[in-house]
Amino acid sequence: MNVTVKKSVTIRKISDLRDNHMTLGLFCLECNRWGEIVPNEWLSSGKRDVDYINQKFKCGECGGQADKQVRPQPIDFSQGAMVAEVPTEN
């Protein structure tokens, strides 16, 4: 019998998102806008490796507080990863 030990993943900082191939989506309820933090871009631009859970992000357009959504790495569908086919009627 094989026992698989699963290691928990703790994701609190921007670098943790990067290390686990995730991004942080930000949504402003006040003006209905989405933004996204791509961890590599954030960190390479010299911004701090903040604890995003406690960090208050605000909308650059209206100044409203943004809701946060952790997202998996985006899939580039333009490379043929998925094709949608519409069935034809006979």
N, C-alpha and C positions, 0 to 999 in steps of 0.2 A: 504494500500500500504506500503510495506516494502522498506526502503531505506538502501542500503548497502554502508557503508562508507569504502573506501579503503585507507589504510595507505601506503604511499610510503616507499620504502626501499632504504636506502642509503648505498652503499657498497664502501668504500674507503680504508679501512685498512684490514690487514690480519685477525684480529679478527672479522670484519664484514663478511668476507667470511666464517669463522668458524661458526658464529652465524646463518648464512643462509644456511648452509650445502652445501657450494660450494668449489671448488678448483681453482687454478690458473695454467693454462697450459702455458708453455713457449716454443716458437719455434725459433730455430736459422736458419735463411735463408741461412747463409753462409755454414753450414755443414749439413743442413737438418735433425736436431735432435730435438726431443721433450723431455721436462722435465715437471715435475709437482710439484707445491707446495701444500702440504696437510697442511692446516692451523694448525690443532692440533699438528702435528709433528713439524712444524716450530716454533710455540710458546712454546711448551714444551721443545724444545732443547735450549731455552734461547735466541733465535733470537728476534730482536725488532719487535714490532707491527707497521710496516711501512705503509705509504700511498702508496699502490702498484701502484696507477695511475701515480704518479710522479716519482716513483722509476725506475731506469734504471737497469734491470737485464742483465747479460751477460752470454754467453755460457761458461761452465766450460771446454770444450774441445778446442775451437778455440779462445774464447774471443770475438766473435761477439755479437752484441746487440740482445737480444731476444724479439720477439713479444709476447704480452700477450693475453690470451684468458680466460675469466671467464667461468667456467664450472659448471653445476649442479653436485650434488653428484653422483658418479658413481653407476651404477646398477650392482649388482653381479649376472650375468646370470648363474653362476655355481650352484646356489641354485634353479634353475627351474623357474625363473621369466618369462622366455620366451623360447618357443621351436620352432625351425624352422622345418617345415615339407615340404618335397619335394613331390609334387603330383606324383602319379604313373600313367603311361599311361595304358589305357585299350585296 
